[in-house]
């Protein structure tokens, strides 16, 4: 695994340097969008809706749209000035019983590994927390977003569970909640009996993703039967500067070729100079 963040657990006057790793990964079968007829990849361009021009990443900013349609454009400087006091710290706020934290708040799980000289205080806090049966409520900033989180122990490693803020959890509101629905005592007893009959120890290894396995089997069968397509290599587009140079060279070559093919105009011989007529000498009288 590769760490995605470095920081420190701040616990009273104790600071424990740690590295953060993603504890989970999606094992879904990933697909590309392709052209049905030849298997070529489909690409999307970032195009401005106003001028229709393609926009580079460097010219893209984040905008907040107001109810009236106006757009507030935020710059990197605006985000840099925001207060993220826990930027590189996991601040322990309090300790609570694990059952007090509703799982609906959990967002994503991360492993924490002690960094450099932090192994001893890491193990000390880990063992104390595991022995207490509690979890730590902490605050941490990841990817420019501050989150609440819990810190608990699993397999002798700290697990950081980022949480949603209270206003991010929707309140359920459905019509049946306001209806008077009668449940008979015998029905409730039978339902409870069914639950008891299905009780057991949870072993996640007993379950599997049947859909993913069936989908992979379809893909493997197509590979085995050579039902595959090798898309032709896409033509690389020349950069704008090279294209302009190529056009300029093409124009010059065309001019040169046209000049070579054009027959030369016949040269006009210079007209011979006319000799001036000699003036008759005047006779002198004796």
Buried (B, 14 or more C-beta within 10 A) or exposed (E): EEBEBEBBBBBEEBBBBBBBBBBEEEEEEEEEEEEEEEEBEEEEEEEEEEEEEEEEEEEEEEEEEEEEEEEEEEEEEEEEEEEEEBEEBBBBEEBEEEEEBEEEBBEBBBBBBBBEEBEEBBEEBBEEBBEEEBBBBBBBBBEEEBBBBBBBBEEEBBBBBBBEEEEEEEEEEEEEEEEEEEEEEEEEEEEEEEEEEEEEEEEEEEEEEEEEEEBEEEEEEEEEEEEEEEEEEEEEEEEEEEEEEEEEEEEEEEEEEEEEEEEEEEEEEEEEEEEEEEEEEEEEEE
